[in-house]
Amino acid sequence: MCDNADVVSEQGPRRLWYWIAGLIALAGIGSAIAWGLISWNGLVETVDDFERIAVPGQARLDFSEATGYTIYYEESDQGPEATYFGTPGVEITNVATAEVLPVSTYLTDLTYNLGGRRGVALYTFEVDEPGEYEVVVTGEAGPNSGVELAFGPGIGGTLVWTILGALALLFGGFVLAIVVAVVVAVRRASVRRKYRQQALPPPPYAPPSPTPGWPIPPPPGHT
């Protein structure tokens, strides 16, 4: 003879599914952390690969792709913030054609503190013809400030996807775990109700009302 729990587990989802729901939630947390770490390391590598020119300074940079670039005001994150006087100016000239590229102010507030560097986006510009460009940076920085301008791709979109991707994995795992747990709970409750209904004893025998003029029939099994 089996007890009620055995009957319910045979006819409905087992309690193991609650553990599976918990594992799904943990998988969502782990995936969000992994996504964040991988994306963060990618951002650090991207920032490390930026071309840099001291303020003030001049250098030839090779822009190998026809795309948009961002110019970042950057300093080391070691010690106090550097002293800087005014906003640096930038002039970018195509070495082959002598064309001066237009430089626009970065319209949103983008800052970072990655790989021992902290920076803020200052300007953007478009490169239509890949090649060597003469870059002149003007301005005055404080003594031994270590202030530089960094040139590289925009990282705003990558930062957004890093955050949104981690949140999507985190909340997606929790939502899926909750759905599994709720479905299991509802189905188990349904099975328990069905079992209780089946386990109820039959109602006592009640003879039908006699037809007027006829005797009451005996219960089943009696003559």
C-alpha positions in Angstrom: 0.0 0.0 0.0 1.4 3.4 -0.9 0.9 6.7 1.0 -0.5 9.9 -0.4 2.9 11.5 -1.1 3.8 8.5 -3.3 0.5 8.8 -5.3 1.0 12.5 -5.7 4.6 12.2 -6.9 3.6 9.5 -9.4 0.8 11.6 -10.8 2.3 15.0 -10.7 5.6 16.8 -10.9 8.1 15.7 -8.3 9.7 18.0 -5.7 12.9 17.7 -7.7 11.5 20.4 -10.0 11.8 22.9 -7.2 15.5 22.2 -7.0 15.7 22.5 -10.8 14.0 26.0 -10.5 16.7 27.0 -8.0 19.4 25.8 -10.3 17.9 27.9 -13.1 18.1 30.9 -10.9 21.7 30.2 -9.9 22.5 29.7 -13.6 21.1 33.1 -14.4 23.3 34.7 -11.6 26.4 32.9 -12.9 25.7 33.8 -16.5 25.2 37.5 -15.6 28.5 37.5 -13.6 30.4 35.7 -16.4 28.9 38.1 -19.0 29.9 41.1 -16.9 33.5 39.9 -16.4 34.1 39.0 -20.0 32.6 42.3 -21.2 34.6 44.3 -18.6 37.9 42.6 -19.6 37.1 43.4 -23.2 36.6 47.0 -22.3 39.8 47.2 -20.4 41.7 45.8 -23.4 40.0 48.3 -25.7 41.0 51.2 -23.5 44.6 49.9 -23.3 44.8 49.8 -27.1 43.9 53.5 -27.4 46.5 55.8 -29.1 47.7 58.5 -26.7 49.2 62.0 -27.0 50.4 64.0 -24.1 48.9 67.5 -23.5 50.3 69.5 -25.1 51.8 67.3 -27.8 52.0 66.1 -31.4 52.2 62.7 -33.1 51.3 60.8 -36.2 48.5 58.2 -35.7 47.4 55.5 -38.0 43.6 55.2 -38.2 43.1 51.9 -40.0 39.3 51.9 -40.3 36.9 54.2 -42.0 34.6 54.8 -39.0 33.9 57.2 -36.2 36.4 57.8 -33.4 36.2 59.3 -30.0 38.8 61.5 -28.2 39.1 61.0 -24.4 40.6 63.3 -21.8 42.6 60.8 -19.7 44.8 60.7 -16.7 46.2 58.0 -14.4 43.9 56.9 -11.5 46.9 56.8 -9.2 47.0 59.6 -6.7 44.9 62.9 -6.8 43.3 64.2 -9.9 45.6 66.1 -12.2 45.5 69.9 -12.5 44.5 71.0 -15.9 43.9 74.5 -17.2 41.1 74.8 -19.9 39.9 72.3 -22.5 42.6 71.0 -24.9 42.3 71.7 -28.6 42.8 69.1 -31.3 43.7 69.4 -35.0 43.7 66.2 -37.1 45.2 66.4 -40.6 45.4 63.7 -43.3 49.0 63.3 -44.1 48.3 62.2 -47.7 45.7 64.8 -48.7 46.4 67.6 -46.1 42.7 67.6 -45.3 41.8 68.7 -41.8 39.1 66.6 -40.2 36.2 68.3 -38.5 36.1 67.6 -34.7 32.8 67.7 -32.8 32.1 68.0 -29.1 30.9 64.7 -27.5 27.3 65.3 -26.7 26.7 62.9 -23.8 28.5 62.4 -20.4 30.7 59.4 -20.8 33.4 58.6 -18.2 35.4 55.5 -17.3 37.9 54.2 -14.8 39.4 51.1 -16.3 42.8 49.4 -16.2 44.4 52.1 -14.0 43.1 55.0 -16.2 40.2 57.4 -15.8 38.9 59.3 -18.7 36.0 61.4 -20.0 34.9 61.7 -23.7 35.6 65.1 -25.1 35.3 65.0 -28.9 34.3 62.8 -31.9 35.4 62.7 -35.5 34.9 60.6 -38.6 37.6 59.0 -40.7 36.6 58.5 -44.3 40.0 57.5 -45.7 42.1 55.2 -43.5 45.7 56.1 -43.2 48.2 58.3 -41.3 47.1 61.5 -39.7 49.0 64.3 -38.1 47.5 65.1 -34.7 48.3 68.3 -32.8 47.1 68.7 -29.2 47.2 72.1 -27.7 46.5 73.2 -24.2 48.3 73.6 -20.8 48.4 70.9 -18.2 49.8 71.2 -14.7 53.4 70.1 -14.1 53.9 66.3 -14.1 50.2 65.9 -14.5 50.4 63.0 -16.9 47.3 64.3 -18.8 46.9 62.7 -22.2 44.3 62.6 -25.0 43.3 59.0 -26.0 42.1 58.2 -29.4 39.9 55.2 -30.1 36.5 53.7 -30.9 33.5 54.8 -28.9 32.8 52.6 -25.9 29.4 54.0 -24.8 27.5 51.3 -26.7 29.7 48.5 -25.3 29.1 49.8 -21.7 25.3 49.8 -22.3 25.3 46.3 -23.7 27.5 45.1 -20.8 25.0 46.4 -18.3 21.8 45.4 -20.2 23.2 41.9 -21.0 24.0 41.2 -17.4 20.6 42.4 -16.2 18.8 40.4 -18.9 20.6 37.2 -17.9 20.0 37.9 -14.2 16.3 38.7 -14.4 15.7 36.1 -17.2 17.0 33.4 -14.9 14.9 34.5 -12.0 11.7 34.8 -14.1 12.2 31.4 -15.6 12.8 29.8 -12.2 9.7 31.5 -10.8 7.6 30.2 -13.8 8.9 26.6 -13.3 8.2 26.7 -9.5 4.7 28.1 -10.0 3.7 25.6 -12.6 5.0 22.7 -10.5 3.2 24.0 -7.4 -0.1 24.4 -9.3 0.1 21.0 -10.8 1.0 19.3 -7.5 -1.9 21.1 -5.8 -4.3 19.9 -8.6 -3.1 16.3 -8.2 -3.5 16.5 -4.4 -7.1 17.8 -4.8 -7.9 15.0 -7.2 -6.4 12.4 -4.9 -8.4 13.7 -1.9 -11.6 13.5 -4.0 -10.8 9.9 -5.0 -10.0 9.0 -1.4 -13.4 10.1 0.0 -15.7 7.2 1.0 -18.9 6.9 -1.0 -22.0 8.5 0.4 -24.2 6.2 2.6 -26.9 4.3 0.8 -30.2 6.1 0.7 -33.1 4.1 -0.7 -35.2 5.9 -3.2 -38.5 7.3 -2.1 -41.2 4.6 -2.4 -43.9 4.9 -4.9 -47.2 5.4 -3.1 -48.7 2.1 -2.3 -45.4 0.1 -2.7 -43.1 -1.1 0.1 -39.6 0.5 0.7 -37.0 -1.6 -1.2 -34.3 -3.3 1.0 -30.7 -2.1 0.9 -28.4 -3.8 -1.6 -27.3 -7.3 -0.4 -30.5 -7.9 1.5 -33.5 -9.8 0.3 
